[in-house]
Amino acid sequence: MEAYRASKTLARAVIHDGWVCLDCSRRLRTSNRRLSTEEIPWAFRTRTHAKWAHNGTQRPFSTFKANRESVRRAPKLPETPARTRFAPSPTGYLHIGGLRTALFSYLLAKRTGGQFLLRIEDTDQTRLVPDAEKRLYEDLHWAGLQWDEGPQVGGPHGPYKQSERREIYQKHAHDLLEGGAAYRCFCAPQQGGQAQTAYVTSGCYQNCALSPLDQSLDRAEDKRESFTVRFKLPMDRKKREYRDLVYGKIKPLKRSAAAGTSEESDSAIDAADTILVKSDGTPTYHFANVVDDHLMNITHVIRGTEWMASTPLHYDLYHAFGWSPPEFAHVGLLVDENKAKLSKRSADLAMDVCSMREENGVLPESLINYLALLGWSNPLPNDVYTMDGLIKNFDLKFTKGNTMARTEKLWYLQKQHVARLCDEVRRTGRKESLAPVAAQMSWVILARWPTILQSERFKTGLDLLYFCVDILLADSKSYQNPKQYVERNWYIIRFDESQVPMPKQTALDLDTEGNSEIMQMMVRNLLASDFQRPAAHQRDIVADGERDISLWFDDISRTIHDGIQHEVLKTMTTGVLAQPLSALKGDSTSTGEGPGKEELLFPDSTAEDLPSQSSDENHAAPHQQKRQTKAVMRYLRLKLSYGLPGPSIGVVMALLGYKECCMRLGVEAKDGKGW
């Protein structure tokens, strides 16, 4: 009971004073009697107490909040610079799963001050896609992954295409044969059933491993018999440890002797002796992979978990050569919402990199940010990263298991990155960074309205490109992809009078005949003005390094908004809004039937709320001016943008231009007027 009372006293102290240090907490909880809040010395509840009461031996309570940019955990990194590689096979176009593997390898190398290599594994010549290698280079360059060594840039460990390293593989296969770690197998593939394609029904069924080396050499060179080179499984394999940085120890899989011994199955491993070199002299994936990683001094290999079953074989090959293996880190596969392995095309998005950028308008910054978060344990609460931010915070802390790839996250990150680019333009005034986004918008617009370049507003494609940049800057926080963004802002690009909605049946939307006439009169006066703001509405623009650059449509928007305010104030001051409808039409008396003008404009207002003929009283009613200004804004948005959401009406009018606004509002454009 005493402990309970002490805890209640502690709680009241926390509520009263905000905090209690740890030492005071212990004293309160171990007290033999109940203490009141007043009996707790003030010194024990202040920051001053934290300096002297503990004599520097105990850590006081802290109210410090960690910075959002500070890392919450110790990074998991190698102590020396890492040499990593990305080794794709050009048998198809680059998938986002492959790009993620390349990204992780690139980030590790750059974080540790190492090198990132690109190697083309094209040993399977029968499955090569003609333009896959070219598109691979384009995709990696587009994503910002520039390799330090590899094709197109060279390096001291070339060549970097496996089809050009055949002599190297032959030499190392010979070393394994001489050392007894491999043997020549002269067994021909056996056919099963009546299948036209041959497949192996057993491993080496002639015990070729027991043949003397000189005898197998004689059969291979003198008699020209066809053979493959097989790897002898080590006798002490069960005692070996196969380490992985993510999953710890890896156990070799037990498989049948028949599985995976075909020469055409590079990725399979089994209990039978694995083929290292095919009968045509071509190395299999496992053999070439190990040889190349060693000769290119690769220290860390990051790859998908589908290759985890191959890792024990690779360790055994390193051991047979007497080499030190690199560190392996296997990351989970990308799966869809049904937890199935991500295919090349999902329900709503193509998964190859080229299609994502060309068909869906995905930006490289967005895709790189998105892929980095799939399987990597982000140490920060913020998910929006640039490439520099990823390099600064990346480490080898990966999540176990597969990762679900949701496109909603991609579009969220795309929105954030476009907003960031727009903010950068506002700070620097340089619009080049928005050119790729604007170009994608232009393609969508031209595909939807092929004749748009024949209009008066857009005479050339460059005019349309600049216009798209202005739209992005005006509505910077709504972009997801080009199609969605053009659909959102189509009213700024194209006008269709049939799409203008009918006014809602509310008094504030000015749907009555009299109110509509007043709105038209105010709009005509607005468009006929010279847009010189009154002195009371002038805004001084302070030019300093910390403020955003004022864009051209920002200045025009301020002018238009001030013109609307001035027109509303002028109309209220002259008493037009307070006059009955009959006075506007020249009638001397009212019919007395139906609501008066005051009730139409101000249905919920009392007599005291209505503006009178006195100019002083009009100025004393700013809330009425605010209501009428909002009504004018709604009227303009209804006529100019169909009532759809978007930038402010001043920005919309600035982007549309004076003549386009006059056309949409049904007002004759006058020479020498406008903005």
C-alpha positions, 0 to 999 in steps of 0.5 A: 500500500505504501508503494502504491501511495508513493507511486501516486505521489510521483504521478502527481509530481510529474503532472504538477512539475513536468518531470521527476529524475530517476533518483527522486523516483527511487526515493519516493517509491522506497519511502515508508510514508506517503509524501505530499507534493509539497513535501517533495523538495523543489530542488529534487524536481528541477534541472538544477538538482540534476547537476548537484544531487547525483554528483555526476554519478547517475544519469538524470531524466532527460527531455531531449528529443532525438533529431529526426536525422539522427540514426537510431541504431549502430550501423552494420558495416564492414571495417574496410572499403567494400568491393561489390558487384552486380552481375546480371544476365542479359536474357531479359530486361532489367526487373525492379528486383534486379535493380534493387540488388544493384542498388544495395551493392552500389550503396554499400560500396559508396558508403564504405568508400569502396568500388562498385563493379558491373559484370555481364554474365552471358554464358548462356548464349541460347537465351540472350535477348538482342537489345537486353544488354544495351537497355541494361546500361541505359536503365542503370545510368538512368537510375544513377548507378554508375559503375567504377569498373565494368563494360564501357568504363574498363578496369584492371580486372577485365574483361567484364563479360563472361563470354570473353573470359573462356580461357580463364575458366578453362585454366581454373577448371584445369587447376581443379582437375589437377588438384583432384577436386573435380573430374571429367565425366564422360557419361552421356545424358539419358533420355526418359520415356519418349520425350524429344528433349534429353534429360538426365535421370542420374548423375555420373553413372559410370563412376568417372570420378574413380578413373585415373587422371591420365586415363581421363586426359587420354580419353579427352585429348587423344580420343576426343570424347565429349565430357563435362567437368564435375565437382567432387563434393567434399567428404567433410561437408557436413562439418563446414559452416556456411555463413550469411550476414542476414540469416546466420548459418545456412544448411545445405539442401538435400536433393536427389541425385537426378535433380539439376545435373543437366547441362542446361540447368545452371542454377540447380545444385544437388547431392550429385556432383555438380557440373562446372564446365559443360561439354562445349567448354562453357562454364556453368553459372556457379563455377564462373561466378566464383572464379570471377568474384575472386579474381575481381577481389569482390568482398561482399555479395548481395543477392536474393534469397533464391540463391541461398541454396547455392551458397554452400556450393560456392563456399565449397568451391572457394575452399577447393581453390584455397581462396577466402570467400566474400561475405554473403548477404541474402535479401528477401524476394519481392512479392505482390499482395498475394505473397506470390513472387513479383512477376514482370507485370503486376495488375496495374504496373509494369515491373521492368525498369524501362516500362516504369520510366517510359509508360508510367512516368516514374522518376529515378529518384522515386524508384531508387527511394522506393526500392531501397525501403524494400527489405532494408531496415531504415534507421530513420523515421523519415522514408523520403531519401535522395541518393546522397541520403541513402549513401549516408545512412545505408548499412547491411541491416536487412529484414528477414523474409520476403517483402511486399511491393505496394505501388501506393508507396511508390506514388507517395514517394513520387509526390514527395520528390516532385514537391522537393524539386519544385521547392528547389526551383523556388529557392534557386530559380533554376527550372532544369530539374523539372524538365523531365517531369514536364516532358512526360506531361507534354507527351500525355497532353499531346496523346490526349489532345493531338491538335493542341499545338494548333491553338493560340495558346501553344504554338510550339512544343516548347511553349507547352513544355514551359507551361507544364513547368509552371503548372508543376510549380503552381500545384507542386504537392499533387503530382503522382504520375503524368496521367494522374496529374494531367487528369487533375489539371486538365481544365487549365490546359483545355476548355470545354464549355459543356463541362461547366457545371450548373450553380448549386442551389445555395444563396452563397453560390450566387445562383439567382438572376440578380446575384448572377448579374452582380457577379458578371458586373464585378467580373467585367469591372475586374477584367477591365481594370488596369490591375494596379493595386491600391496603396493599402494592398501593396506588399513589399517583397523583401529580397534575401537569401532565405526567402523563396524566389517569387515566380511570375504567376505569384506576382500576378496572382497577388495582383488579381486577388488584390483586384478582387478585394478592391472590386468587392470593397468598391462595390460595397462602398457604392452601395450596389450590394445593399440596393434592392434588385429593382433599383438596379433595373430602374424600378422606383418601387419593389413588387413586394413579392419574393425575397429582396436583394438583401435576403438573396445575398445575405439570407442569414444576416440581420439588418445590422449585418447588412452594408448600409449606404454609409462608406464608414459603416461599410469599412467597419464590416470586414466580415461582410467583405470577406464573405463577398470575396469568397463568393466571387472566388467561388464564382470564378472557380466555377466558370474558369475551372469547373469548380474543381480543386487546384491552385488558388483562383489567382494562380489559375487566372495567371496561368490561363492568361487574360484572353483565355479568362475573358473567353471563359467568363464571356467578357470581351477582351480589350486591348491594352488590358490584362496582365 
